[in-house]
């Protein structure tokens, strides 16, 4: 049987005011956890957790986990999500991104070690780089350019995985690693540079949807509620991982752009622009391990998830 939470367990969520982190904080509170949300707001937003402010059991702290992470009460779970995650952000904040993956991970692990807490690292499919194996299984070591423009994020997460594994072996910290694949949904920022919010923003104002390259590159999109369920399933298991958490339905970027145009009813056309350096050609997770060991699989498919996300952007045009 997997690890079960104790009555009123206390979870610390780094990056808790970010896109995925805010959804995780919300779900943890719904499940009866006390939650300490830690964020430096370099990419997160107080608006993402505004609905939780004043709620019993929720504590919001502004802090850079790369500098320190001190919590003055017992902790049962540490969820380490703190990091810029979109290309626009980690290219703007390269050193900060590397520090979140290195110093931030070290501080989060130390908090877990002091408290005997379960530590969960949210890593990324970007550790596979521009993969030569398709789909990508957890045993694939990846094809990453260590000095390319994306390396600050890719290598930060690869180092975080290595540090997490070392702490488990050397100090007995109870650790888990999940690799998230292209999560999307409400509370994404419209200008964060990722395909889904970019396409939706452009479609809603009738601008051309800017598809990089020839649009044949693929991604696998996971709705945020499925991602959060996967994170929690891993936290409450005895697995160390890494385990892929993602939707194994694959789309080309052209197919995604056309679907967004259809769902928004937009008059937008598609415009092809230069493809970024080291942009992965394919991305699809092998989720055999998550299905078999966690009994987890995605339930929200792209058409439904995109419709929900589009509705949120219609109601939050300045996101």
N, C-alpha and C positions, 0 to 999 in steps of 0.2 A: 504494500500500500504506500502511496506517495505521502509526502509530508503534508499535514493538515494544520491550518492556523489555529492558535489558541484563542480563547475568548478575548475579544478586543485586542488583537495583535496590533503592533505598531510598525508601520512601514515608512521608510524614508525613500523618497523618489527624487533623485537628482535630475535636473532638467524637467521638473514637474510642471512648469508653466509653458512648456513647449507643446507642439502639436500632439504627438503621441503621449507625452507625459501627462498632459492635462486630462486626456481620456482615461489614462490609467489611474490617476488620482481619483477621478469621479467614480470609477468602477470599484476601486478599493473601499471607498467610503460606503458605497452601496452594499458591499459585502460585510460591513461591520468593522473595518479597520480604522484605527487612528492613522492619520497621514501627515507626515512632515514633508512639505514640498519645498525643495531647495532649487533656486534658479538665480542666475546673475542677469537675466533679461537681455543677453546679447542677441538672442534670436527669439526667445520666449516672450510672452506677453501677460501682463496682469489680467488683461481682458479674458484670456483663456481660462482662468480660474476664478473669475469674478463671481460666478454662480456658486462657488464653494466658500467664498469669504464669509466668515461669521458662522459657518456651519460647525456644529459640535464635532470635535475630533480632527479638525483641519487646521494646520499651522503652516503659514507661508513665510519663508525666510529668503531674503535676498542675500546671496553669497556665491562666490566663485569657488567651486569645489577644487579647482587647481591650487588654491591657496590654503584652504582648511575645510574640514567637515566635522564639526563638533555638535553633538546632540545630547542634551542634558537629561535624557531619560532612556530606559531600556528600549532596545530596537530588536525586532524579530526578523525583519526583511529589509534589505537594501537593494533597491532597483536603480541601477546606474544607467541613466539615459542621457546625461548631460553631454552635449556636443552639437556644434553646428552640423547640419545634416544635408543641406542642399548645396549644389555647386556654387551658387551665387554667394552663399554665406561662408563656406569654408575657403573659397578663393579670396574673399574679403578679410577673413580672419584666420590666416594659415597657422600662425604660431599658437593662437588661442585654441584652435582645433587640436593641434598636437598636444598641447598641455592638458586639455580635457581628457584625451585618451591615455595620457601617461600619468601626470601628477594627479589628475582628477580620479582616475581609476585607482591609483595607489591610496589616496585618501578615503575613497569609498570602501575599498577592501579593508583598510585599517579600522574603519567604523564597524564593519561587520565582524572583524576578528575580535575587537574589544567586547562586543556584545554577544558573541556566539550566534550571530544572525546568519540567515541564508542570504547569499549575495547573488544577484542576477545581473549580468552584463548584457545590454542590448547591443550586439554587434550588427553587422550589415552584410548584405550580399556583395558589397563592394570589395570585401576581402578576396573575392574570386577574380577581381579585375576584369579584363577583357577575356572571358573564359575560352579555353580550348576544349573544355568538356561541356557537353550540353545534353540534358539539363545538368545543373550543378548539384552534386551530392556533397555531404559534409566531409567526405574523405578527399575531395579535390583540393589541392594546395593553392591553386590560383595562378593567375598570369598578370601580375601587378608591376607597373613601372614605378620603381621606388623614388624616382626623381621627377616624375611627370607632374603636371598641374593638379591632378586629382590625388597625388600621393599623400598630401597632408591629411586627408580623411581616411583613405585606404590604409595607410600605414599606421595611423593613430589607432584604428580599430584592430588591426593585426597585432600591434604591440599590446593593446588592452587585453586581447585574448591570451597572449603569451603570459602577461603578468598575472591574470586571473588563474591560469593553469598552474603557474609557479607558486602562487600563494596557497592554492589548494594542496599541492604536493609538499611544500616546505613547512607550512604553518597549520595545515588542517582546516583551513577556512572552507565552509560549506558553500560551494560555488556552482553556478550554472551559466551557460552561454547560449543565447539565441541569436540567429542571424536573420534579420528582418529584410524582406524583399518589398521595395517600392510601395510603402503604405500611403494611402490617400484618404481624404474625407474632410468633414467640417473642421474648421479652425486652421486649415492650411493658409499660408499667406499668399495672396494673389501674385506677388512679385518675387517669390522665393526662387524662381528659376526652374522649378521642376515642371514636367510636362503637363500633368493634370491641372494644376491651378493656372498655368500659363494659357493652356488651350481654353479653359472655361472663361477666364477673364477676357480673352480676345473674342471669343464667340459671343459673349453677352453684350459687347459693345459693337459687334459687327466688323471687327478688324480681321485681317487675314490670320489664320492660324500658322504660326511659324514652326515648320517641321525641319529639323536639322538633317543634313545629308540628303539621301534619296528617300528617307523615311522607312527603309526596310529593316532597320535595327529594331529589336524587340524588347519588350518589358513585360513583367508579370505583376499585376496590380492587386494589392491586398487592402480591402476596406478596413478602416481603423478598428472597428469593433472586433473583427476577426484577429487582428494583430494583438489586441489587448487580451483576448481569450487565450491566445497562444502563449503570451508572456506569463499569464497567471497559471496556465496548465503546467508550464515548465517550473515555475516557482514552487508549486505544490507537489512536484514530483521528486524523485530521488536521483534524477539524471544530472550529469554534469555538462553534457553537450560537447561540442556545439550541436544545435538542432536548428534546421531551417524552418522558419515560419513565413510562409508566403502562399500565394495562390498560384497553382501550376497551370492556369490558363494563360496563354501567351498571346500578345498583340504586337503587330508592327505599329510604329508611330503613325503611319498614314492611316491605318485602321482605327487607331484611337482618336485621331483628329476627326475623322469622318463620323465616328460615333458621337463625339461631343457636339459636332455641328447638328447632327440629327436630333439629339436629345434636347438641345437648346432651341431648336427651330431657327437657328441663326442663318442669315444670308452670307456668312463668311465664306471665303475661299481658303485654299491652302497655298502657302508660300514656302518655298524651300530655301533654307539658309545654310551657311557653312556649318559643318559638323565639328563639335569641339574635339580637341586633342584627347586621345585615349578613351573616347566615349565607347562603352562596351557595345559590341555588335549584337549580342544575344543576352538574354537574362530569363531563366526559368528555373525554379527550385525543384529539386527532387524532394518530396515531402513524405517519402516512405517511412522515415524514422518518426516524424511527428504523428503520422496516422497510426503507426503500430504501437509506439511507446506512450504517447500522450493522449491517444484517442482524439486527436485534434485534426480538423481540416476546415478550410474556409467554407462559409455558408452564404456569403453575400457576393454575388457575381457582378461583373463590371456594369452591366446595364442598370441594375438596381442601385449599386453603390454610387455610380456617377450621377444618377438622377437625384439622389439624396444630397450629394455634394453640390450639384448645380443649384438646387433649391436653397442651400445654405448661402452660397455666394450671391444669389439674387437678393437674399435678405440682409446680407452684409457686404454691400458693394465697395466699401472702403477697407476691406480686410487686407 
